[in-house]
Amino acid sequence: MRLTFIGGDPGSNPNGSPTVYRTDRDSWIVQGWVVTDPEALAHMNIPHGETCVEIPDRMVQFFRKGARGIDSL
């Protein structure tokens, strides 16, 4: 799988995480904070082999059509 960096959290220092990537398989990878809150996890049905990550509102800009040259959404 090839990854294309789309954007890092402009409000996170020093490493810019969370981060959004586009794959060559027509999918997205979001690097973010592991969700460990038991109450939140209790409301989700997460199958084996899957997980969820939390990202801040300021990351939504990277999901807009045309963001960083991504026009295929």
Z-matrix of the N, CA and C atoms (Angstrom, degrees):
N
C 1 1.448
C 2 1.530 1 107.53
N 3 1.326 2 115.55 1 132.14
C 4 1.460 3 120.45 2 174.22
C 5 1.518 4 109.40 3 -100.02
N 6 1.327 5 116.31 4 139.50
C 7 1.457 6 122.09 5 179.15
C 8 1.516 7 109.77 6 -112.88
N 9 1.334 8 114.95 7 141.85
C 10 1.452 9 121.97 8 171.92
C 11 1.515 10 107.72 9 -117.07
N 12 1.322 11 116.74 10 122.31
C 13 1.455 12 121.47 11 177.74
C 14 1.522 13 108.69 12 -65.08
N 15 1.329 14 116.75 13 128.30
C 16 1.465 15 121.86 14 178.23
C 17 1.517 16 110.33 15 -103.45
N 18 1.326 17 117.08 16 -47.48
C 19 1.454 18 118.91 17 178.66
C 20 1.506 19 112.10 18 -176.69
N 21 1.331 20 114.54 19 149.08
C 22 1.455 21 121.66 20 174.00
C 23 1.508 22 109.30 21 -108.21
N 24 1.293 23 115.75 22 156.09
C 25 1.455 24 121.90 23 -178.83
C 26 1.527 25 110.46 24 -58.24
N 27 1.335 26 117.00 25 114.61
C 28 1.464 27 119.46 26 -178.44
C 29 1.520 28 113.22 27 -68.36
N 30 1.324 29 117.59 28 -12.33
C 31 1.459 30 120.27 29 -179.35
C 32 1.512 31 113.62 30 -105.50
N 33 1.322 32 117.81 31 9.84
C 34 1.457 33 121.44 32 -177.43
C 35 1.516 34 110.22 33 -111.81
N 36 1.298 35 115.63 34 129.94
C 37 1.466 36 120.97 35 177.23
C 38 1.517 37 108.76 36 -128.81
N 39 1.295 38 121.68 37 147.28
C 40 1.456 39 126.16 38 6.31
C 41 1.528 40 114.06 39 -96.54
N 42 1.341 41 118.57 40 -7.09
C 43 1.465 42 118.96 41 -168.42
C 44 1.518 43 115.43 42 -105.20
N 45 1.315 44 119.96 43 1.14
C 46 1.458 45 121.48 44 175.27
C 47 1.508 46 115.55 45 71.93
N 48 1.314 47 118.11 46 17.46
C 49 1.461 48 120.73 47 177.99
C 50 1.523 49 107.63 48 -91.08
N 51 1.288 50 120.39 49 143.61
C 52 1.453 51 132.60 50 3.88
C 53 1.530 52 112.83 51 -64.80
N 54 1.314 53 113.98 52 160.61
C 55 1.452 54 121.76 53 -176.96
C 56 1.521 55 109.18 54 -139.04
N 57 1.341 56 116.11 55 146.04
C 58 1.459 57 121.93 56 179.04
C 59 1.531 58 108.68 57 -115.72
N 60 1.342 59 115.48 58 133.87
C 61 1.462 60 122.24 59 178.13
C 62 1.525 61 109.22 60 -127.11
N 63 1.322 62 116.10 61 151.68
C 64 1.466 63 123.01 62 172.55
C 65 1.524 64 106.38 63 -109.42
N 66 1.333 65 117.17 64 139.63
C 67 1.455 66 120.28 65 179.40
C 68 1.528 67 110.48 66 -102.53
N 69 1.310 68 115.49 67 168.38
C 70 1.460 69 120.61 68 175.11
C 71 1.531 70 110.83 69 -84.30
N 72 1.341 71 116.60 70 9.29
C 73 1.470 72 121.95 71 178.56
C 74 1.528 73 110.91 72 -111.09
N 75 1.341 74 116.16 73 25.02
C 76 1.470 75 121.72 74 -179.65
C 77 1.519 76 112.21 75 57.21
N 78 1.329 77 116.10 76 45.69
C 79 1.459 78 121.10 77 178.70
C 80 1.525 79 109.51 78 -143.45
N 81 1.307 80 115.38 79 173.55
C 82 1.461 81 123.61 80 -179.45
C 83 1.513 82 109.64 81 -119.77
N 84 1.318 83 116.72 82 148.98
C 85 1.460 84 122.05 83 169.73
C 86 1.513 85 106.70 84 -123.02
N 87 1.318 86 115.62 85 130.08
C 88 1.452 87 121.37 86 178.81
C 89 1.523 88 108.02 87 -115.30
N 90 1.315 89 115.32 88 118.32
C 91 1.460 90 121.13 89 173.52
C 92 1.518 91 105.80 90 -91.35
N 93 1.317 92 116.99 91 124.54
C 94 1.460 93 118.95 92 -176.70
C 95 1.504 94 112.18 93 -156.56
N 96 1.299 95 115.80 94 -167.07
C 97 1.454 96 122.09 95 -177.83
C 98 1.517 97 109.93 96 -80.29
N 99 1.309 98 116.92 97 131.98
C 100 1.458 99 121.82 98 178.69
C 101 1.529 100 108.86 99 -64.28
N 102 1.321 101 115.89 100 131.92
C 103 1.460 102 120.75 101 177.50
C 104 1.527 103 107.69 102 -84.26
N 105 1.327 104 116.03 103 117.54
C 106 1.463 105 120.95 104 -179.13
C 107 1.523 106 112.43 105 -120.28
N 108 1.325 107 117.16 106 -3.80
C 109 1.460 108 121.19 107 -178.47
C 110 1.525 109 109.95 108 -64.07
N 111 1.337 110 118.74 109 114.73
C 112 1.460 111 121.36 110 -176.59
C 113 1.523 112 113.89 111 -58.50
N 114 1.329 113 117.47 112 -37.23
C 115 1.458 114 120.68 113 180.00
C 116 1.527 115 111.01 114 -66.06
N 117 1.330 116 116.51 115 -43.87
C 118 1.467 117 120.10 116 178.31
C 119 1.524 118 110.33 117 -64.00
N 120 1.317 119 117.53 118 -46.05
C 121 1.465 120 121.45 119 -179.24
C 122 1.521 121 111.96 120 -63.21
N 123 1.334 122 117.39 121 -31.73
C 124 1.463 123 121.42 122 179.56
C 125 1.524 124 111.75 123 -65.75
N 126 1.326 125 117.34 124 -23.24
C 127 1.464 126 121.80 125 -179.49
C 128 1.524 127 112.92 126 -88.00
N 129 1.330 128 116.94 127 -3.15
C 130 1.458 129 120.97 128 -177.86
C 131 1.523 130 110.28 129 -114.73
N 132 1.312 131 115.47 130 150.70
C 133 1.453 132 121.73 131 175.12
C 134 1.524 133 106.76 132 -112.48
N 135 1.327 134 116.44 133 87.53
C 136 1.452 135 121.47 134 -175.03
C 137 1.525 136 108.98 135 -96.50
N 138 1.327 137 117.39 136 113.40
C 139 1.459 138 120.75 137 -179.16
C 140 1.529 139 112.44 138 -67.74
N 141 1.325 140 115.82 139 159.06
C 142 1.454 141 121.97 140 175.33
C 143 1.528 142 109.02 141 -55.28
N 144 1.308 143 116.76 142 136.69
C 145 1.460 144 121.09 143 179.76
C 146 1.514 145 113.84 144 89.30
N 147 1.318 146 117.72 145 -1.79
C 148 1.458 147 121.80 146 177.82
C 149 1.519 148 109.40 147 -120.74
N 150 1.311 149 115.78 148 162.74
C 151 1.451 150 121.46 149 176.84
C 152 1.521 151 108.15 150 -149.73
N 153 1.301 152 116.80 151 179.60
C 154 1.453 153 121.22 152 174.23
C 155 1.522 154 107.58 153 -134.45
N 156 1.318 155 115.73 154 151.26
C 157 1.452 156 121.31 155 175.03
C 158 1.511 157 108.01 156 -129.89
N 159 1.320 158 116.03 157 153.92
C 160 1.456 159 121.74 158 179.43
C 161 1.521 160 109.01 159 -103.59
N 162 1.328 161 116.29 160 133.30
C 163 1.458 162 121.52 161 175.83
C 164 1.526 163 108.35 162 -127.59
N 165 1.337 164 118.01 163 152.29
C 166 1.461 165 120.23 164 -179.42
C 167 1.530 166 111.90 165 -80.54
N 168 1.327 167 115.97 166 161.57
C 169 1.467 168 122.02 167 178.68
C 170 1.520 169 112.30 168 -52.42
N 171 1.333 170 117.36 169 -34.73
C 172 1.458 171 119.54 170 -175.71
C 173 1.529 172 113.01 171 -65.22
N 174 1.339 173 118.41 172 -10.22
C 175 1.462 174 122.12 173 178.36
C 176 1.524 175 112.27 174 -85.45
N 177 1.337 176 118.40 175 -14.87
C 178 1.468 177 122.13 176 -176.95
C 179 1.528 178 110.94 177 -58.28
N 180 1.317 179 117.11 178 -29.57
C 181 1.466 180 120.76 179 179.95
C 182 1.530 181 112.10 180 -55.73
N 183 1.310 182 118.23 181 -26.67
C 184 1.459 183 121.15 182 -177.73
C 185 1.524 184 112.57 183 -82.30
N 186 1.316 185 118.06 184 -3.10
C 187 1.455 186 122.11 185 178.46
C 188 1.524 187 113.04 186 -104.06
N 189 1.317 188 117.44 187 -0.94
C 190 1.461 189 121.22 188 178.30
C 191 1.516 190 110.63 189 -73.91
N 192 1.309 191 115.99 190 146.32
C 193 1.457 192 120.54 191 175.15
C 194 1.525 193 108.98 192 -59.01
N 195 1.314 194 115.01 193 131.42
C 196 1.444 195 120.17 194 179.62
C 197 1.512 196 114.58 195 90.64
N 198 1.330 197 118.84 196 -6.78
C 199 1.456 198 120.78 197 179.73
C 200 1.521 199 110.42 198 -61.81
N 201 1.311 200 116.20 199 127.20
C 202 1.465 201 122.62 200 178.96
C 203 1.526 202 112.39 201 49.70
N 204 1.316 203 116.68 202 36.93
C 205 1.457 204 120.03 203 175.01
C 206 1.521 205 114.67 204 85.66
N 207 1.317 206 118.09 205 3.31
C 208 1.466 207 120.36 206 179.84
C 209 1.533 208 107.53 207 -85.23
N 210 1.316 209 117.07 208 108.24
C 211 1.458 210 121.67 209 -177.74
C 212 1.528 211 112.48 210 -113.08
N 213 1.324 212 117.68 211 3.31
C 214 1.457 213 119.90 212 -172.73
C 215 1.524 214 113.87 213 -94.28
N 216 1.321 215 117.32 214 8.88
C 217 1.470 216 118.78 215 -178.77
C 218 1.511 217 111.61 216 -73.48
